[in-house]
Amino acid sequence: MFIDLLRARRSIRQFQDRPVEQEKVDLLVEAVLRSPSSRGFNPWEFVVVSDRAIISHLSKAKPHGAAFLANAPLAIAVCADPSKSDVWVEDVSIASLVLHLTATDLGLGSCWIQLRKREHDATRAAGEYAAEVLGLPADLVVSSIIAIGYPAQQLPPHPKESLHMYKVSLNRYRQQI
């Protein structure tokens, strides 16, 4: 059941030193290309990276929260052309989530690295740095990078008791379910 997939999914930041098989990469690509998109505009584009040197450079995209990428065997940069849709941010976010869930379904671990609205350093945005590393044209922006690989850590599911049920209302705000 889908709920079991959601329960099992965790952000994984430690990966085995083992490549992801091409068959699984192909399934990840198919899944992300099937992502919903507002009005079918599909403003997203993806760069699949298995080259360790490029992944190492991408792990330096921002000072905090990206270094673990250096140990991932696979990275998928989620990019967009903002001129194609006024809701491109939502579309790339959906695509990023599809990557996460597909990775979990394939027995892989993943973690989202947010680049949009993050700084690389005092002079450049994290997405600009990543776009340069990836050789993107000027009309594309990098929203996030998804680190993917075989987990080197087993994290238990979050317990149901940790869910913020108080954030769900019935019929009117703050009427508890």
N, C-alpha and C positions, 0 to 999 in steps of 0.2 A: 504494500500500500504506500501511497505517496507520503502519508503522515510518518511512516517509518523512516523514509529517506530524510525528511525534515528533522526528525528526532536524532538521526545518526550524524548529520552534517555538523562538523566543527571546523573552525579555522585552524589549519595545520601549517606550522612554520618550520618543521623539521622533516626533512625528506631523506629517504634512502638514496644511496649513490647507485641509482639504477635508472636507465632511460625508460621513458613511456613508449610502449609499442606503437608503431605506426597505425595499427588498426584502431587503437584507442584515441590517438590524435585525430584520425579521420572521423570518429564518432563525436568527439568534442567539437570539431569544425561543423559537422552536419547539424548538431544540436544548436550551436550558437547562430547558425544561419537560419534556423527555424524560429528564432526568437520573435516574439510579437513586436510590432513596430506601429506607431501611430500612423494611420492612414496608409500603411504599407510603404512608407517612404524609405525605410531602411537606411538611415543616415550613417550607420556604423560601418566600420571596416576593421579588420583584425590582422594583427601580425603575430604569427606563430613563431616562437623563437626557441630553438634547441641548442644553438651555438653557445657554449659555456662562456666564451669571452664577451659576447653581447649581453648575456644574462648578467654577468658580473658588472658590466657598465650600467645596466638598468638598475641594479641593486643600489646604486649610488644616486638615484634620481632625487631623493629627498633625505634630509639628515636623520629622520626618525621613521621607523616603520617600514623600511624597504630592504635593510641589510640582509635579512634572512633569504631573500630572493637568490642571492649568490649561490646557495646550496640546492636550489630547485633545478631539476633536469629539464623543465619546460616552463615557459612563460607565454602568456597570450596577452598582447597589448590590445586593449579595447579602445578604438579610435572612432572619431566621428567627424563629419563635415557639417558644422553648425548651420551652414546656409541651406541645407536640405530640409530642415524641420525645426520648428520653434520648440519642440519637445525632445530634442536630441538627447538631453541629459537623462530623461526618463527612459528613452529607448536603450541607451548604452548601459544604464543601470539594470534594466531587465536582462539584457544580454549577459552582463557580468554574473547575475544570479543564475541564469541558465547554465553558464559554465561551471559555477560552484556545484550545483545540484547534479549535473551530468558527471562531473569528476567523482563525486561521492558515489553515484550509482555504478560507476566503473571500478570502484575499489581504490580510487585515488584520493589524495588529500589536496586541499587548495586553500589559498588565502588571498583576499582582495587587498591590493595596494592602491589606495586612493591617490591620484595625482592631481586631479582637477582641484583648483583652489589651494594647492600646496606649493611651497617654495623649494627650489633646489638649493639656492643660496640667495644672498642679498641682491643679486642682479638678474636672476633668471628663475622662471617658474619651473616646477618639476616636470610638467608636461612638455614644456619647450625643450628641456634637456633630453627627455626620452624621445621626443620627435626627432631631434638631431641624431641621437644614437641609432634610431631606426631608419633614418633617411627619408622621413615623410615629407610630402609636399606641404607648402605653406597653408593650404586650405584644410588640412586635417589636424585635429587636436587629439592628444592622448588623455583619455579620461581616467583609465585605471590599467593596472597590470594584474593579471591573475597568475599567481605562482601555483604550479601543479606538479605533483609527483607522488610516488608511493610514500605513505606516511612512515616516518621513523619514530612516531609516537602514537600511542593509542589513548585518545581522550574519551572519557565516558560522555554519554549524552547529558545535556543539561537536565536536571530533574524537573518534573512537572511543577513542583512546588516553587521553582525559581521563576516561573512565568509571571509576568506583571498583570495579573487578572484585573487589578484595580484600574487599569487603563482601558478596560472594555466596559462600555455602558450599554444599557438596554433601553431602547426607545428615546430616551432623553439623557443628556450628559450627566454623568455620575450617578445614574440609577444602575445599581449593580445587577449583574446577570445572576 
